[in-house]
Amino acid sequence: MPAGLTLKVFFWSQMPGGLGMHPRFLLTDLGGIHFENGLDEGAPGEKTLVKPLTYEIWQQCRSFYCQSSGTFALTPDCIVSISGRG
């Protein structure tokens, strides 16, 4: 990671009675990736579909995962910051 940049990773949780958390997404400010069955290790031999998001789906997903949406809850004790060192 380049010096002067910081990567922040946010973890989200399901709101009571809200939308489920599957599938999983890796979202950035430029695009995203869809993980069909989650990010855990899984059973031996188990596979999952991983594919890039279309622009439209990426926009919709980002709208769900913003603090003001209320769709999912930001987990406050699970924010990781990684500073670049060059």
PDB file with one MODEL, atoms N, CA, C and O in Angstrom:
MODEL        1
ATOM      1  N   MET A   1       0.850  -1.164   0.000  1.00  0.00           N
ATOM      2  CA  MET A   1       0.000   0.000   0.000  1.00  0.00           C
ATOM      3  C   MET A   1       0.903   1.237   0.000  1.00  0.00           C
ATOM      4  O   MET A   1       1.834   1.311   0.802  1.00  0.00           O
ATOM      5  N   PRO A   2       0.648   2.202  -0.878  1.00  0.00           N
ATOM      6  CA  PRO A   2       1.500   3.390  -0.960  1.00  0.00           C
ATOM      7  C   PRO A   2       1.452   4.245   0.304  1.00  0.00           C
ATOM      8  O   PRO A   2       0.427   4.330   0.981  1.00  0.00           O
ATOM      9  N   ALA A   3       2.589   4.876   0.604  1.00  0.00           N
ATOM     10  CA  ALA A   3       2.659   5.796   1.743  1.00  0.00           C
ATOM     11  C   ALA A   3       1.666   6.933   1.527  1.00  0.00           C
ATOM     12  O   ALA A   3       1.448   7.364   0.394  1.00  0.00           O
ATOM     13  N   GLY A   4       1.072   7.411   2.600  1.00  0.00           N
ATOM     14  CA  GLY A   4       0.128   8.515   2.527  1.00  0.00           C
ATOM     15  C   GLY A   4      -1.315   8.090   2.313  1.00  0.00           C
ATOM     16  O   GLY A   4      -2.219   8.922   2.379  1.00  0.00           O
ATOM     17  N   LEU A   5      -1.547   6.800   2.055  1.00  0.00           N
ATOM     18  CA  LEU A   5      -2.905   6.294   1.888  1.00  0.00           C
ATOM     19  C   LEU A   5      -3.275   5.411   3.069  1.00  0.00           C
ATOM     20  O   LEU A   5      -2.412   4.780   3.679  1.00  0.00           O
ATOM     21  N   THR A   6      -4.549   5.371   3.382  1.00  0.00           N
ATOM     22  CA  THR A   6      -5.047   4.513   4.454  1.00  0.00           C
ATOM     23  C   THR A   6      -6.216   3.706   3.927  1.00  0.00           C
ATOM     24  O   THR A   6      -7.143   4.253   3.330  1.00  0.00           O
ATOM     25  N   LEU A   7      -6.167   2.411   4.150  1.00  0.00           N
ATOM     26  CA  LEU A   7      -7.261   1.511   3.800  1.00  0.00           C
ATOM     27  C   LEU A   7      -8.087   1.297   5.058  1.00  0.00           C
ATOM     28  O   LEU A   7      -7.552   0.915   6.099  1.00  0.00           O
ATOM     29  N   LYS A   8      -9.389   1.542   4.966  1.00  0.00           N
ATOM     30  CA  LYS A   8     -10.286   1.291   6.089  1.00  0.00           C
ATOM     31  C   LYS A   8     -11.230   0.177   5.709  1.00  0.00           C
ATOM     32  O   LYS A   8     -11.864   0.226   4.654  1.00  0.00           O
ATOM     33  N   VAL A   9     -11.332  -0.834   6.566  1.00  0.00           N
ATOM     34  CA  VAL A   9     -12.216  -1.967   6.351  1.00  0.00           C
ATOM     35  C   VAL A   9     -13.326  -1.878   7.386  1.00  0.00           C
ATOM     36  O   VAL A   9     -13.055  -1.799   8.584  1.00  0.00           O
ATOM     37  N   PHE A  10     -14.577  -1.891   6.931  1.00  0.00           N
ATOM     38  CA  PHE A  10     -15.730  -1.797   7.812  1.00  0.00           C
ATOM     39  C   PHE A  10     -16.478  -3.127   7.799  1.00  0.00           C
ATOM     40  O   PHE A  10     -16.638  -3.748   6.749  1.00  0.00           O
ATOM     41  N   PHE A  11     -16.922  -3.547   8.941  1.00  0.00           N
ATOM     42  CA  PHE A  11     -17.699  -4.774   9.065  1.00  0.00           C
ATOM     43  C   PHE A  11     -19.136  -4.396   9.419  1.00  0.00           C
ATOM     44  O   PHE A  11     -19.371  -3.507  10.237  1.00  0.00           O
ATOM     45  N   TRP A  12     -20.084  -5.075   8.800  1.00  0.00           N
ATOM     46  CA  TRP A  12     -21.491  -4.765   8.956  1.00  0.00           C
ATOM     47  C   TRP A  12     -22.227  -5.960   9.546  1.00  0.00           C
ATOM     48  O   TRP A  12     -21.777  -7.098   9.420  1.00  0.00           O
ATOM     49  N   SER A  13     -23.354  -5.699  10.187  1.00  0.00           N
ATOM     50  CA  SER A  13     -24.174  -6.780  10.738  1.00  0.00           C
ATOM     51  C   SER A  13     -25.631  -6.571  10.310  1.00  0.00           C
ATOM     52  O   SER A  13     -26.036  -5.481   9.907  1.00  0.00           O
ATOM     53  N   GLN A  14     -26.385  -7.637  10.411  1.00  0.00           N
ATOM     54  CA  GLN A  14     -27.793  -7.607  10.031  1.00  0.00           C
ATOM     55  C   GLN A  14     -28.597  -6.847  11.073  1.00  0.00           C
ATOM     56  O   GLN A  14     -28.375  -6.999  12.275  1.00  0.00           O
ATOM     57  N   MET A  15     -29.527  -6.035  10.609  1.00  0.00           N
ATOM     58  CA  MET A  15     -30.447  -5.338  11.512  1.00  0.00           C
ATOM     59  C   MET A  15     -31.527  -6.341  11.933  1.00  0.00           C
ATOM     60  O   MET A  15     -31.901  -7.197  11.132  1.00  0.00           O
ATOM     61  N   PRO A  16     -32.032  -6.258  13.155  1.00  0.00           N
ATOM     62  CA  PRO A  16     -33.100  -7.175  13.566  1.00  0.00           C
ATOM     63  C   PRO A  16     -34.275  -7.109  12.592  1.00  0.00           C
ATOM     64  O   PRO A  16     -34.837  -6.038  12.360  1.00  0.00           O
ATOM     65  N   GLY A  17     -34.645  -8.261  12.024  1.00  0.00           N
ATOM     66  CA  GLY A  17     -35.745  -8.328  11.081  1.00  0.00           C
ATOM     67  C   GLY A  17     -35.430  -7.772   9.701  1.00  0.00           C
ATOM     68  O   GLY A  17     -36.317  -7.677   8.853  1.00  0.00           O
ATOM     69  N   GLY A  18     -34.160  -7.401   9.466  1.00  0.00           N
ATOM     70  CA  GLY A  18     -33.786  -6.789   8.197  1.00  0.00           C
ATOM     71  C   GLY A  18     -33.322  -7.792   7.156  1.00  0.00           C
ATOM     72  O   GLY A  18     -33.456  -9.004   7.328  1.00  0.00           O
ATOM     73  N   LEU A  19     -32.772  -7.260   6.075  1.00  0.00           N
ATOM     74  CA  LEU A  19     -32.244  -8.092   4.995  1.00  0.00           C
ATOM     75  C   LEU A  19     -31.137  -9.003   5.508  1.00  0.00           C
ATOM     76  O   LEU A  19     -30.390  -8.624   6.409  1.00  0.00           O
ATOM     77  N   GLY A  20     -31.027 -10.201   4.940  1.00  0.00           N
ATOM     78  CA  GLY A  20     -29.962 -11.129   5.300  1.00  0.00           C
ATOM     79  C   GLY A  20     -28.621 -10.659   4.762  1.00  0.00           C
ATOM     80  O   GLY A  20     -28.560  -9.832   3.852  1.00  0.00           O
ATOM     81  N   MET A  21     -27.555 -11.190   5.329  1.00  0.00           N
ATOM     82  CA  MET A  21     -26.215 -10.765   4.948  1.00  0.00           C
ATOM     83  C   MET A  21     -25.583 -11.616   3.849  1.00  0.00           C
ATOM     84  O   MET A  21     -24.409 -11.412   3.541  1.00  0.00           O
ATOM     85  N   HIS A  22     -26.304 -12.558   3.247  1.00  0.00           N
ATOM     86  CA  HIS A  22     -25.747 -13.314   2.122  1.00  0.00           C
ATOM     87  C   HIS A  22     -26.401 -12.831   0.859  1.00  0.00           C
ATOM     88  O   HIS A  22     -27.601 -12.561   0.895  1.00  0.00           O
ATOM     89  N   PRO A  23     -25.735 -12.701  -0.230  1.00  0.00           N
ATOM     90  CA  PRO A  23     -24.332 -12.988  -0.462  1.00  0.00           C
ATOM     91  C   PRO A  23     -23.435 -11.904   0.141  1.00  0.00           C
ATOM     92  O   PRO A  23     -23.920 -10.912   0.685  1.00  0.00           O
ATOM     93  N   ARG A  24     -22.130 -12.109   0.037  1.00  0.00           N
ATOM     94  CA  ARG A  24     -21.149 -11.156   0.571  1.00  0.00           C
ATOM     95  C   ARG A  24     -20.576 -10.317  -0.575  1.00  0.00           C
ATOM     96  O   ARG A  24     -20.548 -10.743  -1.729  1.00  0.00           O
ATOM     97  N   PHE A  25     -20.122  -9.119  -0.219  1.00  0.00           N
ATOM     98  CA  PHE A  25     -19.548  -8.213  -1.206  1.00  0.00           C
ATOM     99  C   PHE A  25     -18.264  -7.603  -0.685  1.00  0.00           C
ATOM    100  O   PHE A  25     -18.123  -7.368   0.515  1.00  0.00           O
ATOM    101  N   LEU A  26     -17.338  -7.351  -1.573  1.00  0.00           N
ATOM    102  CA  LEU A  26     -16.179  -6.516  -1.296  1.00  0.00           C
ATOM    103  C   LEU A  26     -16.422  -5.265  -2.125  1.00  0.00           C
ATOM    104  O   LEU A  26     -16.365  -5.307  -3.354  1.00  0.00           O
ATOM    105  N   LEU A  27     -16.695  -4.137  -1.445  1.00  0.00           N
ATOM    106  CA  LEU A  27     -17.051  -2.895  -2.123  1.00  0.00           C
ATOM    107  C   LEU A  27     -15.976  -1.850  -1.904  1.00  0.00           C
ATOM    108  O   LEU A  27     -15.468  -1.695  -0.793  1.00  0.00           O
ATOM    109  N   THR A  28     -15.632  -1.136  -2.958  1.00  0.00           N
ATOM    110  CA  THR A  28     -14.715  -0.008  -2.863  1.00  0.00           C
ATOM    111  C   THR A  28     -15.406   1.208  -3.448  1.00  0.00           C
ATOM    112  O   THR A  28     -16.564   1.138  -3.860  1.00  0.00           O
ATOM    113  N   ASP A  29     -14.689   2.327  -3.484  1.00  0.00           N
ATOM    114  CA  ASP A  29     -15.260   3.522  -4.097  1.00  0.00           C
ATOM    115  C   ASP A  29     -15.263   3.443  -5.615  1.00  0.00           C
ATOM    116  O   ASP A  29     -15.818   4.323  -6.272  1.00  0.00           O
ATOM    117  N   LEU A  30     -14.651   2.400  -6.191  1.00  0.00           N
ATOM    118  CA  LEU A  30     -14.562   2.263  -7.645  1.00  0.00           C
ATOM    119  C   LEU A  30     -15.315   1.070  -8.221  1.00  0.00           C
ATOM    120  O   LEU A  30     -15.530   1.019  -9.432  1.00  0.00           O
ATOM    121  N   GLY A  31     -15.717   0.121  -7.405  1.00  0.00           N
ATOM    122  CA  GLY A  31     -16.392  -1.073  -7.904  1.00  0.00           C
ATOM    123  C   GLY A  31     -16.518  -2.110  -6.806  1.00  0.00           C
ATOM    124  O   GLY A  31     -16.301  -1.811  -5.632  1.00  0.00           O
ATOM    125  N   GLY A  32     -16.872  -3.331  -7.189  1.00  0.00           N
ATOM    126  CA  GLY A  32     -17.047  -4.360  -6.176  1.00  0.00           C
ATOM    127  C   GLY A  32     -17.015  -5.762  -6.738  1.00  0.00           C
ATOM    128  O   GLY A  32     -17.081  -5.972  -7.949  1.00  0.00           O
ATOM    129  N   ILE A  33     -16.911  -6.720  -5.827  1.00  0.00           N
ATOM    130  CA  ILE A  33     -16.878  -8.140  -6.150  1.00  0.00           C
ATOM    131  C   ILE A  33     -17.947  -8.836  -5.320  1.00  0.00           C
ATOM    132  O   ILE A  33     -18.141  -8.511  -4.148  1.00  0.00           O
ATOM    133  N   HIS A  34     -18.632  -9.783  -5.921  1.00  0.00           N
ATOM    134  CA  HIS A  34     -19.703 -10.547  -5.302  1.00  0.00           C
ATOM    135  C   HIS A  34     -19.197 -11.943  -4.964  1.00  0.00           C
ATOM    136  O   HIS A  34     -18.669 -12.634  -5.834  1.00  0.00           O
ATOM    137  N   PHE A  35     -19.352 -12.369  -3.709  1.00  0.00           N
ATOM    138  CA  PHE A  35     -19.003 -13.711  -3.247  1.00  0.00           C
ATOM    139  C   PHE A  35     -20.317 -14.420  -2.930  1.00  0.00           C
ATOM    140  O   PHE A  35     -20.979 -14.073  -1.952  1.00  0.00           O
ATOM    141  N   GLU A  36     -20.701 -15.394  -3.729  1.00  0.00           N
ATOM    142  CA  GLU A  36     -22.014 -16.025  -3.610  1.00  0.00           C
ATOM    143  C   GLU A  36     -22.288 -16.618  -2.232  1.00  0.00           C
ATOM    144  O   GLU A  36     -23.362 -16.389  -1.676  1.00  0.00           O
ATOM    145  N   ASN A  37     -21.354 -17.368  -1.669  1.00  0.00           N
ATOM    146  CA  ASN A  37     -21.620 -18.080  -0.412  1.00  0.00           C
ATOM    147  C   ASN A  37     -20.823 -17.584   0.778  1.00  0.00           C
ATOM    148  O   ASN A  37     -20.692 -18.312   1.762  1.00  0.00           O
ATOM    149  N   GLY A  38     -20.298 -16.398   0.729  1.00  0.00           N
ATOM    150  CA  GLY A  38     -19.599 -15.849   1.874  1.00  0.00           C
ATOM    151  C   GLY A  38     -18.093 -15.865   1.719  1.00  0.00           C
ATOM    152  O   GLY A  38     -17.561 -16.264   0.683  1.00  0.00           O
ATOM    153  N   LEU A  39     -17.414 -15.422   2.771  1.00  0.00           N
ATOM    154  CA  LEU A  39     -15.965 -15.268   2.748  1.00  0.00           C
ATOM    155  C   LEU A  39     -15.255 -16.246   3.674  1.00  0.00           C
ATOM    156  O   LEU A  39     -14.034 -16.182   3.817  1.00  0.00           O
ATOM    157  N   ASP A  40     -15.991 -17.140   4.297  1.00  0.00           N
ATOM    158  CA  ASP A  40     -15.352 -18.092   5.207  1.00  0.00           C
ATOM    159  C   ASP A  40     -14.644 -19.184   4.410  1.00  0.00           C
ATOM    160  O   ASP A  40     -14.784 -19.259   3.189  1.00  0.00           O
ATOM    161  N   GLU A  41     -13.892 -20.019   5.097  1.00  0.00           N
ATOM    162  CA  GLU A  41     -13.087 -21.043   4.438  1.00  0.00           C
ATOM    163  C   GLU A  41     -13.915 -22.130   3.781  1.00  0.00           C
ATOM    164  O   GLU A  41     -13.562 -22.579   2.690  1.00  0.00           O
ATOM    165  N   GLY A  42     -14.984 -22.564   4.387  1.00  0.00           N
ATOM    166  CA  GLY A  42     -15.828 -23.607   3.804  1.00  0.00           C
ATOM    167  C   GLY A  42     -15.267 -24.998   4.010  1.00  0.00           C
ATOM    168  O   GLY A  42     -14.162 -25.173   4.521  1.00  0.00           O
ATOM    169  N   ALA A  43     -16.042 -25.975   3.606  1.00  0.00           N
ATOM    170  CA  ALA A  43     -15.643 -27.378   3.754  1.00  0.00           C
ATOM    171  C   ALA A  43     -14.648 -27.749   2.651  1.00  0.00           C
ATOM    172  O   ALA A  43     -14.624 -27.106   1.602  1.00  0.00           O
ATOM    173  N   PRO A  44     -13.830 -28.778   2.879  1.00  0.00           N
ATOM    174  CA  PRO A  44     -12.885 -29.216   1.845  1.00  0.00           C
ATOM    175  C   PRO A  44     -13.617 -29.524   0.539  1.00  0.00           C
ATOM    176  O   PRO A  44     -14.628 -30.226   0.535  1.00  0.00           O
ATOM    177  N   GLY A  45     -13.103 -28.997  -0.559  1.00  0.00           N
ATOM    178  CA  GLY A  45     -13.696 -29.220  -1.870  1.00  0.00           C
ATOM    179  C   GLY A  45     -14.848 -28.299  -2.215  1.00  0.00           C
ATOM    180  O   GLY A  45     -15.290 -28.273  -3.363  1.00  0.00           O
ATOM    181  N   GLU A  46     -15.341 -27.546  -1.253  1.00  0.00           N
ATOM    182  CA  GLU A  46     -16.454 -26.627  -1.492  1.00  0.00           C
ATOM    183  C   GLU A  46     -15.972 -25.421  -2.300  1.00  0.00           C
ATOM    184  O   GLU A  46     -14.869 -24.922  -2.079  1.00  0.00           O
ATOM    185  N   LYS A  47     -16.790 -24.963  -3.222  1.00  0.00           N
ATOM    186  CA  LYS A  47     -16.435 -23.831  -4.073  1.00  0.00           C
ATOM    187  C   LYS A  47     -17.529 -22.779  -3.998  1.00  0.00           C
ATOM    188  O   LYS A  47     -18.670 -23.071  -3.640  1.00  0.00           O
ATOM    189  N   THR A  48     -17.162 -21.553  -4.341  1.00  0.00           N
ATOM    190  CA  THR A  48     -18.141 -20.473  -4.403  1.00  0.00           C
ATOM    191  C   THR A  48     -17.900 -19.643  -5.652  1.00  0.00           C
ATOM    192  O   THR A  48     -16.781 -19.583  -6.162  1.00  0.00           O
ATOM    193  N   LEU A  49     -18.940 -19.012  -6.136  1.00  0.00           N
ATOM    194  CA  LEU A  49     -18.850 -18.171  -7.314  1.00  0.00           C
ATOM    195  C   LEU A  49     -18.400 -16.774  -6.891  1.00  0.00           C
ATOM    196  O   LEU A  49     -18.969 -16.190  -5.969  1.00  0.00           O
ATOM    197  N   VAL A  50     -17.386 -16.243  -7.558  1.00  0.00           N
ATOM    198  CA  VAL A  50     -16.888 -14.890  -7.312  1.00  0.00           C
ATOM    199  C   VAL A  50     -16.922 -14.159  -8.645  1.00  0.00           C
ATOM    200  O   VAL A  50     -16.368 -14.632  -9.638  1.00  0.00           O
ATOM    201  N   LYS A  51     -17.580 -12.994  -8.661  1.00  0.00           N
ATOM    202  CA  LYS A  51     -17.670 -12.255  -9.928  1.00  0.00           C
ATOM    203  C   LYS A  51     -17.728 -10.757  -9.670  1.00  0.00           C
ATOM    204  O   LYS A  51     -18.166 -10.328  -8.603  1.00  0.00           O
ATOM    205  N   PRO A  52     -17.287  -9.953 -10.648  1.00  0.00           N
ATOM    206  CA  PRO A  52     -17.367  -8.496 -10.494  1.00  0.00           C
ATOM    207  C   PRO A  52     -18.816  -8.035 -10.575  1.00  0.00           C
ATOM    208  O   PRO A  52     -19.645  -8.655 -11.242  1.00  0.00           O
ATOM    209  N   LEU A  53     -19.105  -6.947  -9.892  1.00  0.00           N
ATOM    210  CA  LEU A  53     -20.455  -6.374  -9.919  1.00  0.00           C
ATOM    211  C   LEU A  53     -20.615  -5.452 -11.120  1.00  0.00           C
ATOM    212  O   LEU A  53     -19.678  -4.754 -11.507  1.00  0.00           O
ATOM    213  N   THR A  54     -21.810  -5.454 -11.707  1.00  0.00           N
ATOM    214  CA  THR A  54     -22.117  -4.445 -12.718  1.00  0.00           C
ATOM    215  C   THR A  54     -22.190  -3.084 -12.018  1.00  0.00           C
ATOM    216  O   THR A  54     -22.337  -3.013 -10.798  1.00  0.00           O
ATOM    217  N   TYR A  55     -22.088  -2.027 -12.788  1.00  0.00           N
ATOM    218  CA  TYR A  55     -22.146  -0.685 -12.217  1.00  0.00           C
ATOM    219  C   TYR A  55     -23.450  -0.461 -11.452  1.00  0.00           C
ATOM    220  O   TYR A  55     -23.439   0.123 -10.369  1.00  0.00           O
ATOM    221  N   GLU A  56     -24.558  -0.916 -12.001  1.00  0.00           N
ATOM    222  CA  GLU A  56     -25.870  -0.711 -11.372  1.00  0.00           C
ATOM    223  C   GLU A  56     -25.982  -1.460 -10.042  1.00  0.00           C
ATOM    224  O   GLU A  56     -26.468  -0.905  -9.057  1.00  0.00           O
ATOM    225  N   ILE A  57     -25.538  -2.710 -10.012  1.00  0.00           N
ATOM    226  CA  ILE A  57     -25.598  -3.491  -8.769  1.00  0.00           C
ATOM    227  C   ILE A  57     -24.643  -2.919  -7.740  1.00  0.00           C
ATOM    228  O   ILE A  57     -24.965  -2.875  -6.553  1.00  0.00           O
ATOM    229  N   TRP A  58     -23.463  -2.476  -8.180  1.00  0.00           N
ATOM    230  CA  TRP A  58     -22.501  -1.848  -7.267  1.00  0.00           C
ATOM    231  C   TRP A  58     -23.121  -0.613  -6.605  1.00  0.00           C
ATOM    232  O   TRP A  58     -22.979  -0.423  -5.398  1.00  0.00           O
ATOM    233  N   GLN A  59     -23.802   0.220  -7.385  1.00  0.00           N
ATOM    234  CA  GLN A  59     -24.451   1.408  -6.819  1.00  0.00           C
ATOM    235  C   GLN A  59     -25.505   1.018  -5.785  1.00  0.00           C
ATOM    236  O   GLN A  59     -25.581   1.623  -4.715  1.00  0.00           O
ATOM    237  N   GLN A  60     -26.318   0.010  -6.102  1.00  0.00           N
ATOM    238  CA  GLN A  60     -27.361  -0.431  -5.171  1.00  0.00           C
ATOM    239  C   GLN A  60     -26.734  -0.972  -3.881  1.00  0.00           C
ATOM    240  O   GLN A  60     -27.182  -0.633  -2.786  1.00  0.00           O
ATOM    241  N   CYS A  61     -25.713  -1.799  -4.006  1.00  0.00           N
ATOM    242  CA  CYS A  61     -25.051  -2.360  -2.823  1.00  0.00           C
ATOM    243  C   CYS A  61     -24.438  -1.264  -1.961  1.00  0.00           C
ATOM    244  O   CYS A  61     -24.565  -1.284  -0.737  1.00  0.00           O
ATOM    245  N   ARG A  62     -23.776  -0.311  -2.601  1.00  0.00           N
ATOM    246  CA  ARG A  62     -23.181   0.786  -1.829  1.00  0.00           C
ATOM    247  C   ARG A  62     -24.244   1.582  -1.087  1.00  0.00           C
ATOM    248  O   ARG A  62     -23.988   2.077   0.011  1.00  0.00           O
ATOM    249  N   SER A  63     -25.437   1.712  -1.669  1.00  0.00           N
ATOM    250  CA  SER A  63     -26.492   2.450  -0.984  1.00  0.00           C
ATOM    251  C   SER A  63     -26.972   1.688   0.256  1.00  0.00           C
ATOM    252  O   SER A  63     -27.381   2.312   1.236  1.00  0.00           O
ATOM    253  N   PHE A  64     -26.928   0.346   0.231  1.00  0.00           N
ATOM    254  CA  PHE A  64     -27.296  -0.455   1.400  1.00  0.00           C
ATOM    255  C   PHE A  64     -26.267  -0.306   2.514  1.00  0.00           C
ATOM    256  O   PHE A  64     -26.615  -0.266   3.695  1.00  0.00           O
ATOM    257  N   TYR A  65     -24.990  -0.224   2.124  1.00  0.00           N
ATOM    258  CA  TYR A  65     -23.893  -0.218   3.097  1.00  0.00           C
ATOM    259  C   TYR A  65     -23.360   1.190   3.339  1.00  0.00           C
ATOM    260  O   TYR A  65     -22.148   1.407   3.313  1.00  0.00           O
ATOM    261  N   CYS A  66     -24.240   2.131   3.571  1.00  0.00           N
ATOM    262  CA  CYS A  66     -23.822   3.454   4.021  1.00  0.00           C
ATOM    263  C   CYS A  66     -24.520   3.705   5.353  1.00  0.00           C
ATOM    264  O   CYS A  66     -25.629   3.221   5.582  1.00  0.00           O
ATOM    265  N   GLN A  67     -23.882   4.444   6.207  1.00  0.00           N
ATOM    266  CA  GLN A  67     -24.382   4.611   7.567  1.00  0.00           C
ATOM    267  C   GLN A  67     -25.793   5.177   7.622  1.00  0.00           C
ATOM    268  O   GLN A  67     -26.555   4.841   8.528  1.00  0.00           O
ATOM    269  N   SER A  68     -26.153   6.025   6.675  1.00  0.00           N
ATOM    270  CA  SER A  68     -27.465   6.671   6.736  1.00  0.00           C
ATOM    271  C   SER A  68     -28.602   5.807   6.186  1.00  0.00           C
ATOM    272  O   SER A  68     -29.768   6.169   6.342  1.00  0.00           O
ATOM    273  N   SER A  69     -28.287   4.658   5.539  1.00  0.00           N
ATOM    274  CA  SER A  69     -29.349   3.871   4.907  1.00  0.00           C
ATOM    275  C   SER A  69     -30.222   3.135   5.911  1.00  0.00           C
ATOM    276  O   SER A  69     -31.429   3.022   5.697  1.00  0.00           O
ATOM    277  N   GLY A  70     -29.655   2.632   6.995  1.00  0.00           N
ATOM    278  CA  GLY A  70     -30.415   1.856   7.967  1.00  0.00           C
ATOM    279  C   GLY A  70     -30.686   0.433   7.522  1.00  0.00           C
ATOM    280  O   GLY A  70     -31.377  -0.300   8.230  1.00  0.00           O
ATOM    281  N   THR A  71     -30.159   0.005   6.354  1.00  0.00           N
ATOM    282  CA  THR A  71     -30.368  -1.359   5.877  1.00  0.00           C
ATOM    283  C   THR A  71     -29.575  -2.352   6.706  1.00  0.00           C
ATOM    284  O   THR A  71     -30.099  -3.390   7.112  1.00  0.00           O
ATOM    285  N   PHE A  72     -28.304  -2.034   6.959  1.00  0.00           N
ATOM    286  CA  PHE A  72     -27.424  -2.859   7.785  1.00  0.00           C
ATOM    287  C   PHE A  72     -26.792  -1.986   8.856  1.00  0.00           C
ATOM    288  O   PHE A  72     -26.776  -0.761   8.734  1.00  0.00           O
ATOM    289  N   ALA A  73     -26.276  -2.608   9.898  1.00  0.00           N
ATOM    290  CA  ALA A  73     -25.667  -1.868  10.999  1.00  0.00           C
ATOM    291  C   ALA A  73     -24.146  -1.956  10.907  1.00  0.00           C
ATOM    292  O   ALA A  73     -23.588  -3.044  10.764  1.00  0.00           O
ATOM    293  N   LEU A  74     -23.488  -0.814  10.988  1.00  0.00           N
ATOM    294  CA  LEU A  74     -22.042  -0.783  11.049  1.00  0.00           C
ATOM    295  C   LEU A  74     -21.619  -1.284  12.422  1.00  0.00           C
ATOM    296  O   LEU A  74     -22.107  -0.801  13.443  1.00  0.00           O
ATOM    297  N   THR A  75     -20.715  -2.249  12.443  1.00  0.00           N
ATOM    298  CA  THR A  75     -20.239  -2.812  13.708  1.00  0.00           C
ATOM    299  C   THR A  75     -19.096  -1.924  14.212  1.00  0.00           C
ATOM    300  O   THR A  75     -17.995  -1.997  13.667  1.00  0.00           O
ATOM    301  N   PRO A  76     -19.320  -1.090  15.230  1.00  0.00           N
ATOM    302  CA  PRO A  76     -18.347  -0.068  15.615  1.00  0.00           C
ATOM    303  C   PRO A  76     -17.012  -0.615  16.119  1.00  0.00           C
ATOM    304  O   PRO A  76     -15.989   0.057  15.985  1.00  0.00           O
ATOM    305  N   ASP A  77     -16.998  -1.804  16.687  1.00  0.00           N
ATOM    306  CA  ASP A  77     -15.736  -2.332  17.196  1.00  0.00           C
ATOM    307  C   ASP A  77     -14.983  -3.131  16.140  1.00  0.00           C
ATOM    308  O   ASP A  77     -13.987  -3.782  16.456  1.00  0.00           O
ATOM    309  N   CYS A  78     -15.442  -3.094  14.895  1.00  0.00           N
ATOM    310  CA  CYS A  78     -14.807  -3.863  13.817  1.00  0.00           C
ATOM    311  C   CYS A  78     -14.465  -2.978  12.634  1.00  0.00           C
ATOM    312  O   CYS A  78     -14.841  -3.270  11.499  1.00  0.00           O
ATOM    313  N   ILE A  79     -13.747  -1.892  12.906  1.00  0.00           N
ATOM    314  CA  ILE A  79     -13.237  -1.037  11.843  1.00  0.00           C
ATOM    315  C   ILE A  79     -11.718  -1.152  11.880  1.00  0.00           C
ATOM    316  O   ILE A  79     -11.094  -0.858  12.900  1.00  0.00           O
ATOM    317  N   VAL A  80     -11.131  -1.573  10.782  1.00  0.00           N
ATOM    318  CA  VAL A  80      -9.692  -1.787  10.712  1.00  0.00           C
ATOM    319  C   VAL A  80      -9.110  -0.739   9.795  1.00  0.00           C
ATOM    320  O   VAL A  80      -9.579  -0.577   8.668  1.00  0.00           O
ATOM    321  N   SER A  81      -8.078  -0.008  10.262  1.00  0.00           N
ATOM    322  CA  SER A  81      -7.373   0.960   9.434  1.00  0.00           C
ATOM    323  C   SER A  81      -5.961   0.455   9.174  1.00  0.00           C
ATOM    324  O   SER A  81      -5.253   0.049  10.096  1.00  0.00           O
ATOM    325  N   ILE A  82      -5.559   0.487   7.899  1.00  0.00           N
ATOM    326  CA  ILE A  82      -4.225   0.039   7.508  1.00  0.00           C
ATOM    327  C   ILE A  82      -3.558   1.185   6.780  1.00  0.00           C
ATOM    328  O   ILE A  82      -4.025   1.602   5.720  1.00  0.00           O
ATOM    329  N   SER A  83      -2.460   1.706   7.340  1.00  0.00           N
ATOM    330  CA  SER A  83      -1.759   2.832   6.737  1.00  0.00           C
ATOM    331  C   SER A  83      -0.672   2.337   5.794  1.00  0.00           C
ATOM    332  O   SER A  83       0.046   1.384   6.093  1.00  0.00           O
ATOM    333  N   GLY A  84      -0.568   3.003   4.653  1.00  0.00           N
ATOM    334  CA  GLY A  84       0.462   2.663   3.675  1.00  0.00           C
ATOM    335  C   GLY A  84       1.847   3.044   4.164  1.00  0.00           C
ATOM    336  O   GLY A  84       2.014   4.025   4.889  1.00  0.00           O
ATOM    337  N   ARG A  85       2.827   2.271   3.765  1.00  0.00           N
ATOM    338  CA  ARG A  85       4.209   2.523   4.169  1.00  0.00           C
ATOM    339  C   ARG A  85       5.140   2.669   2.974  1.00  0.00           C
ATOM    340  O   ARG A  85       6.347   2.841   3.144  1.00  0.00           O
ATOM    341  N   GLY A  86       4.597   2.605   1.788  1.00  0.00           N
ATOM    342  CA  GLY A  86       5.421   2.833   0.610  1.00  0.00           C
ATOM    343  C   GLY A  86       5.849   1.660  -0.122  1.00  0.00           C
ATOM    344  O   GLY A  86       6.548   1.781  -1.128  1.00  0.00           O
TER     345      GLY A  86
ENDMDL
END
